[in-house]
Amino acid sequence: MKKLRVLVIDDSAFNRRTLTEILESQPDIEVVGKAFDGEEGLKLATQLRPDLITLDIEMPRMDGFTFLRILMAQLPTPVVVISSHSRKEEVFQALELGALDFIAKPSQHISPDLASLRNDLIAKVMTVRALQALPTPRPGLASPPPVSRMSAPPISSGSVVRGRMSIDRVICIGASTGGPPALETIFRALPAIESTCLLVAQHMPEKFTRAFAERLNRMANIEIREAEEGMPLLGGTALVAPGSAHLEIAQAPGEGWRAVLRASTSADRYLPSVDRTFISAASEFGRATMGVVLTGMGSDGRAGVEKIHAMGGRVLAESVETAIVYGMPKEAAESGCVDEVLPLGRMADAIKAFAMAGPIVARRA
């Protein structure tokens, strides 16, 4: 297999050198060019046609945002943004402009012996290699005929008081690469619906999930917060799993459901885990659970949708037409436990239909 060809764009000569050393420590990765800013980066991208670009956002002459706008319009190429923890909002803007993913660095400069960044960078780059090797989905796999197990008539949402209603159902959404802009699309279109709480498990580094939840909250009708231990699940709200833990739920005798944060371990492959959120919700709410699997690489979510299906709940997966990375949705669809495979633009309506359906009697495990 030929080497993955990478273009590095960063205004720091030290960072360019360090990133090159990290990438070329892998025998199947080749750095074919290095650029000082976006203007030089565009010229090299056009000349070299790399398989992947690593991009700094803050640069002279042409910043990363301008670079992304032009690149995605003229020569769409996978881009991994490398940004410090202090520039969280810029990362989400870059993802909206078409960046594939991002890597967090603790400060403006990269330390050559920073093992965590090294491992993360190699993993993100190899995701692009895996994308190139993904087979084309078999005809019919991406869009199976919809199967509906909901026969109750819709009910009016009535007046909504954000965050003050008890809940009778829960909707879990899982995503990884490409997830932030997909989640923004869904939450912009959703009304705040009484008696329904949403739980979000988005693979994202620690310290970024709180900023992401705050960003979603500013653009949504639903009150959205990063989950904290013991936080109640309320109607018209959504909780985002923190990047440092897995989000589960539990109900104390005589009380409502509350968030439970499970510490991660070195053995965890995905953080936060979509499977653990889905399985926990299905165990508590049974058929009053919906699971939604969005774009992302890997198999996280498959075991969760199998649990939701077994408990009589409903499962949606994003279609290959809109998923930036058709990995997690493909795994879910191939499990045979997905009720509908939908393009992103139809997800909000399907979620709303479930949330506003007639009474559902929960069946706990």
N, C-alpha and C positions, 0 to 999 in steps of 0.2 A: 504494500500500500504506500502511495506517495506521501511525502511529508505534508503536514498542515502548514500553510504559508501564512505568516502573521506580520502585520504592519503595526509598529509601536508609535504612538503619538503622545508626546509629553514634553512640556517646555523645560523640564529639568534634565540636564545631561546625566546626572547621577541616577535619576529614576529610569531613564531610557536604558542606561547600561545595566542596571540591576534587573529590570524586567527582561531584557535580552538574555542575560545569564540564566535567569530562572527558566525561561521558556526553552532555551537551547540545551538545558540540562536533560531534556527529554529527547530521545533519538528520533521521534516521529514529528517533531516540531522544528520549523525553520523560520527565523526572523528574516524577512526579505527586505525590510526597509525600516527606517526610523525617521520621524519627523518632529520638528521643533514646535509647530503650531498647526492649526486647522488648514491654513492656506497651503502650506507645504504638504500636509497630509492628503489633501484632495488631489494634488498633482501626482503624488506617489500612488495613491489608490487607483487612479485612472491608468497609470503606466503599468503597475505591478499586478493589479487585480488579485489582491490577497484573499485568502479564505476567511480571515478574521482580522479585526482591528481592535487593539486596546487603546482606549482614549481617556486622556485627562480632560476635564471640563474647563478649568480656568487657564487660559493661554492668551498670549498677546496676539495682536492683529486679527485673528479669527478664532473665537472661542469654540468650545465643544458643541454648543447648541446650534450655532450657525453651520458648523461642519456637518452635524447630523441632518439638518434640514436639507442641505444640498446633496449630501451623499445618498440619503434615502430616496430623493427625487430622481437622481441621475444614475446611481450605481448601488442599489440596495446590497448591503454587505453586513454580515453579523458583526456587531460591535459590543465589546465588553467595556463598560466604564469603570475606571479605577478612581475612587474618591475617598476623601477622609471623612471620619465620623461627623465632623463639624459642618459638612456640606450636604446633609441628608436631603433637603428639599430639591437641590439641584439634581440629585440622582433620579428622583421621581419624574422630574421634567424631562430628563434624558430618556427615560424609559418610554414616556409618552411620545417622544419624537422618533422612536424606533430602535433604541438600543436593546440588545438581546438580554443583557444581564449586567450586574455590577459587582465589584469587589470592594470591600471596605478596608481602608488602611487607617491606622491609628492617628496619623499626623500627615502633614503636607509631604513629607519625604518618606521614602521606602527604605527600610533597613535590609541590607542584603542577607542577613541571617534570620529574617522573620519567617519562621516555619509556617505559621498559620496563613500568611498571605501566599506563600509559595504553594502550599497545598490547595488553597482555594483557587488560585490562578490556574494551576494545571487542571483542576477539575472542571472549571468553566470552559477552558479551551478544549478539553477533550469532549465536552458536551457538543461542541460544534462538529468534531470528528464523528461523534455518534449520530448526529443529525444527518450527515452526509451518507451514512450507511443505512439509515432507516429505509425499510422497504416501502413501496407504495401500498397503501391500504387496499385490501381486496374490495372489489365492487360490492356495494351494499353494506360493508362493515361500518363505514362512517355514518350512514344514515338509515338505520333499521327502521321498520314501520313503528310508529309510536304505539305503545301499549299503555293503556290507562287503567289503573286500579281505583280511581276516584270516581264515585258515582253521586256523591252528595252535591246538591245544588250550591252555587256560590252564594255568599251572604254579603251584605253591605259592610264595608269597613267601618262605617260610622265615624264619629269624631274620635280623633287620635290624640292621646296625651303621651308625648314622648317619654318613654322610660318609666311609666307608672302603671302598666297593666300586667296582670298575671298572665302566664302563657299556657297554652295547651298544645303547642307544637314547636318544633325547632328545625331550622334549616342550616345545614353545614356546607360550607364552600371550601374546597381545597385547591391550591394552585402552587406552581413553582415558577420556572422561567417563563416570562411573559405575563405573569399573573397580575402585577400591579395595575397596568392599564386596563386589563380585562375586568378587574374588580371595580375600577373607577367607572367603567361603562355600565356595569350592572347597578351599582349603587346610585348613580345619577338618575337612573330610570325607575328605581323602586320607591313607592310611597312608604311612609311609616305605617305599619299594619299592626293593629292591636292583637294581642294574644300570641304573637310570633316573635321569637328571638333568633337572630342569626349568629352563627359561630364561624369564624374565618381562620383557616390554617394556611398561611402563605409562607413558603420557605424563604426566610430572610434573616440576615445576621442580627444578633443582639444589638440594641441601641437604634436600630432603624425601624422596628415595628411600631414603637410609640409614635414616631413622627409620621409614619404611614397611616396609622389609625387617625391621627389628628387631621391629616390631609383629607382622608376620606370623609371625615365628619364635617369638614367645611363645605363639601360639595354635595352632601346627601341630605335627604329628608329624615333619614334614620339617625338616631344618636349612636355614634360609633366611638368605642374606647378600646384601648389596649387592656386585655384581661388582667385582673389582679386576683390573688388568692381570696376566695370567699365572696367575690363580687356577685350580686344577684343577677339572674337571668330575667329580664323584663321585656314586656312587649314593646315594639317600636324601637328596639335597640339592636346593636350588633357588637360582639366582642371579638377582638383580633388577638390570636395567640401570640404571646411574646416570643421573641427570637431565642430566648434562653431556656424555654420550657415547653412542655406539651400541655395543651388545653383539654381538660376533661370536665365532666359535670357530675354532680351528686346532689341528692336531696336528703336533708336532715328531717327526722320525724317532726311533723307539724309545721315544717317550713317549706319554702319554695326551693327551686333548684339554684345552685350556686356554682361558680367556677372553681375548679380544682386544678392547680398547676403542679405538674409532675416534673421533677428535675431531670435534665437530660444526662446521659452517660456517654462515655467514649464509644460504646457499642451502637449508639443510635446512628442510623444511616441518613435519616431525614429529620430536620429540626426547623420548626415544630412539625410533629407528625400529623399528617392528614388522617391516616388510619386510626390513630388513637382517639382523635376527636370524633370521627364518624362512629367508631365502635362504642365509645362511651355514650354518645347521644342516642344511638339506637337501643342500647341496653336500658336507658331510662325512659325513652319516649316511644319505642316500638314503632308501630305503623304511623305514628304522628311525627315521623322523622323524614326529612328530605336530605339527600346528599347530592352535591353538585361538584363534579370534577372538571376543572378548567385546565388550561395549557400547562405543560411542564414535562420535564424529562424524568424518566424512572417509573417505578411501579407504585409509589406511595398513593394510597387511596383505594387500591384494588381490594384489599382485605376489608376495608371499611364499607365499600359498597356491597360486598357480599354479605356483611352483617346486616346492613340496612334492608337489603332485599329479603334476607331470611326472616327478619322481624316484620315484614309486610310494609315497609316504608317505600318511598319513591326515590328514584335515582336518575339524574341527568348527567350527560357528559358533553363536553364541547366537541364540535365537529372538526374534521381535518381542514375544512375550508377556512376556518377562522383561527384555529389554535396556532400560536406561534411555534410551539413545539408539541407535536402530536404524539406524546409519549404516555403521560398519565391518562389522558382520555382514552387512548387506544387500549391500554391495559384494562381500564374499567369496562370498555365496550366488549372486549374479548372475554370478560368474566361471565357474560350472559346475564348479568344482573342489572343492566341499564334499561330503563323504561323508554327514554328518548335521548337521541343524539341530536343536538341542536347547534346552529351557529350562534355566536355570541350575541348577536342582535336580538335573538328570540328568548334568551335566557331569563331576562327580567320578567317577561310576561308569564313564563312557565312557573317561575318562583312565586309570583304574585297569585297565580291561580291556585297553587297549593296552599299558600298562606291564608287565602280568603275563602277556601272551600268550607263546606259545612262541617259540623262537629266530627272529630276523629277520636275514637276511643283508643287510648294508648295501651299497648300490651308490652309490659316490661319483661326482660329476660329473667 
